[in-house]
């Protein structure tokens, strides 16, 4: 074979796999303004709500009891007590309806999911606070 035929064989376009294409598209929608948080932290989430032709922000504050998913499908479950009744809500972190997320209190827990809080009432639902020291989170 001559050198000309070898060069001609390598001019075919490189095909990307479906997974690579999907990651490139998802990367456009990932949020970069999210703070670091863990399960057990108390967070305040501002959610955009459409009512008629108007849009307003509604704050939802509670304890993160679970995380799941990755990339654009990442969700957190937040639990709060409202008028003596436990209310849980699942938030898609990269959704455009989420305006902001702030951590109001760091919790110290030893579980990945805090579903046991569903069975607890009153002061027993409290989570110990994690004291932040320099160098460790």
N, C-alpha and C positions, 0 to 999 in steps of 0.2 A: 504494500500500500504506500502511496505517496503521502507527503505531508499535507497536501491540499485536501485530500479526502478525510484525513483525521480532523482537520479544523472544521470542515463542513458538518461533521457528525455532532459536534458539540454546540451547534447554534440553535438547537430546539429550545423552546421556552420552558422554563422550570415550572412545574405544576405544584401548587400548594395543596396540602391536604385540607379536608373540610374543617378539621379541628383548628388548624392555624388560621384559616379565614374567619372562623367564628370568634376566636380570641381577639383578632384585630378589630372586629366590629364591636365586641363587648368593651374593649378598652376605651372606646370613645365615650361610653356611658358611665364609667366608673367615677365615683366621687373621690376627690383627694382631700376634702376639707373635714373628714371625720376624725374625731379625737380617738386616742387609744382607750379602750375600755375592756372590761372583763365581765363574766357572769358574776352577779352579786353586787355590781355597782348600781347606784341610783342615778338615773338619767332623766333629763328633761328634753322631750322631743317636740319641736314645733312643726305642726302638720298644716299644710295648705288645704282649706276646705272651700268648695264651691257651693254657694247658696244662691240660687237664682242666677243673676248676672254678676254677683259680687263674689269676691274672694277674700277670705280672712284666715288668720293663723290661729290654731288652737293648740295649746300646750298640753302635753300628756307627760306626767311625771310618775315614775315607778321604778321597781327593781327589776333588773334583767335576770330572768330565770332560765333562759336558754338561748343558744346560738345554733344556727345550722346553715348549711350551704356555703358557697364560695362564689367569688367573682360577682356578677350582677345578680345572682340568685341568693345572695347572703341575707338572712333574716335574723331578727332578734325577737324574743317574746318578752314583753314587759308586763309586770303585774303590779297593780295598785289596789288599795282598799278604798272604796267610795261608798260612803254612808253605810258602813258595816258589811258591804258585799264585795267580794274579791272580783276584780275585773282584769282580764288579760287581753292584750292586743298584740298582734304580730305585725312587725314593721319590716318592709323591704328597705334595706339601708340605702340602696342606690336609686330608689324611686324619686322621680322629680317632685312628688308631693311632699317629701321631707324637706323642710326649710333649713332646720338646724338641729344639731344634737349636742348637748352639753352634759358633762358628767358633774353631778352635784355632790356626790359622796362616793368614796371608794369602799367597796365591801371586801371583807376577808372571808372567803369560803373555800372548802376543800372538795367541791363537787363541780362537775361540768354542767349538770342540770339541777336546778333547785326546785324540782316538782314537789318535793316534800313540803314546801311552804303552802301548798294548796290546802293541806289538812290542818294547818295551824291557824289559830285565832288570836287576835290582840297583840300583846307584847311579844309573844312567842314567834311572831313573823319577822322580828328584827334581825338584821344581819350585822355582825361586828364590823366596825370600821377599820380599814387598813390604813395604818399611819405611813405616810410617804417619807422615806429617808433618802438622802442623797446617795446615788449610785445604784439603788435597787428600786424596783417598781412594785 
